[in-house]
Amino acid sequence: MSARKNMERRLSVRRPTSENVYLYCKQLELERCKPSNISSRGVFIDFVPKRAYVGRRIQLVFVIDRGRTAKMIRVFAVIAHISQGGIGFGFIGKHIPTRRGDGLPKRLSP
């Protein structure tokens, strides 16, 4: 039974984000927030913003700092879950990658 509890239900692997990636969200008043991990289907942050509730649709802006320049990637997401440890967002719309695993995380992971 313990093996069943440890079984991962995710379809894509979570990866830690690199040091130069930040997350913004106007609706949740997030500014220069550091995501904990990211996968091809979502992202997790370590705290819960005030205006967050499960099912809320929002726009996330990832900023990749490249020294003199920065790249911005805008994605739409829905708040998938909220816990004491943080909040999980699921990507929705055209930015969800295929099952091959290509897409957003390659650009954001180290």
C-alpha distance (Angstrom), angle and dihedral (degrees) to the residues before:
residue distance angle dihedral
M1 . . .
S2 3.82 . .
A3 3.81 90.4 .
R4 3.78 89.3 56.6
K5 3.83 91.8 53.3
N6 3.81 91.6 52.9
M7 3.79 93.9 48.4
E8 3.80 112.1 119.2
R9 3.82 115.9 -132.6
R10 3.79 96.0 -167.3
L11 3.79 120.7 118.2
S12 3.81 92.5 -153.6
V13 3.79 133.6 40.4
R14 3.81 120.6 -105.2
R15 3.79 115.3 -129.2
P16 3.80 130.4 -170.1
T17 3.79 113.1 -109.7
S18 3.78 121.1 -117.8
E19 3.79 121.8 -105.7
N20 3.80 93.6 -105.1
V21 3.84 98.0 58.5
Y22 3.81 121.5 99.1
L23 3.78 132.9 176.7
Y24 3.81 128.9 -140.6
C25 3.79 129.3 -174.0
K26 3.80 121.0 175.4
Q27 3.82 94.9 -166.8
L28 3.83 92.3 55.8
E29 3.81 95.0 35.4
L30 3.81 92.6 -119.1
E31 3.78 115.2 159.8
R32 3.79 124.3 -179.2
C33 3.78 92.6 -16.2
K34 3.80 118.2 172.8
P35 3.83 113.4 -133.2
S36 3.82 114.6 -137.4
N37 3.78 96.6 -147.0
I38 3.76 141.0 -15.0
S39 3.79 137.8 -156.2
S40 3.77 134.2 -178.2
R41 3.82 89.1 -90.2
G42 3.81 104.5 39.8
V43 3.79 153.6 -18.8
F44 3.82 135.3 -117.3
I45 3.81 129.7 -148.7
D46 3.82 125.9 -166.7
F47 3.80 99.6 -123.5
V48 3.79 139.3 44.8
P49 3.83 118.6 -117.2
K50 3.82 118.7 -137.2
R51 3.81 98.0 -111.8
A52 3.79 97.3 45.0
Y53 3.79 123.6 124.5
V54 3.80 131.9 159.4
G55 3.79 113.0 -91.1
R56 3.81 96.2 24.7
R57 3.80 112.7 139.9
I58 3.79 115.4 -140.0
Q59 3.79 142.7 162.1
L60 3.80 117.3 -114.5
V61 3.79 123.2 -160.8
F62 3.79 117.4 -156.5
V63 3.79 114.5 -160.6
I64 3.79 118.5 -161.2
D65 3.79 110.6 -161.4
R66 3.80 110.6 -144.1
G67 3.79 99.8 175.4
R68 3.79 106.4 -100.9
T69 3.79 93.5 16.7
A70 3.79 137.0 40.2
K71 3.79 130.4 -152.0
M72 3.80 119.4 -144.7
I73 3.80 122.9 -154.4
R74 3.81 117.0 -172.1
V75 3.80 119.0 -159.1
F76 3.77 135.1 170.3
A77 3.79 117.3 -126.7
V78 3.77 143.4 170.8
I79 3.80 125.4 -138.7
A80 3.80 101.5 -108.3
H81 3.80 101.0 -179.7
I82 3.78 142.4 -6.1
S83 3.80 124.4 -154.4
Q84 3.79 137.0 160.1
G85 3.80 87.6 -95.3
G86 3.80 95.4 56.5
I87 3.76 146.3 -75.9
G88 3.80 131.7 -62.9
F89 3.79 123.6 -148.7
G90 3.81 124.5 -161.9
F91 3.80 117.7 -151.7
I92 3.81 116.6 -122.8
G93 3.78 133.5 -174.3
K94 3.78 131.1 22.9
H95 3.82 96.1 -19.1
I96 3.81 95.5 69.4
P97 3.81 104.6 110.2
T98 3.77 126.7 -136.6
R99 3.81 123.1 -95.0
R100 3.82 88.7 -94.1
G101 3.79 85.9 78.9
D102 3.79 98.5 -118.9
G103 3.79 121.5 137.3
L104 3.76 137.0 55.9
P105 3.82 102.8 5.4
K106 3.81 94.9 58.4
R107 3.78 88.9 58.8
L108 3.79 93.0 46.6
S109 3.80 104.8 36.7
P110 3.84 123.5 83.7
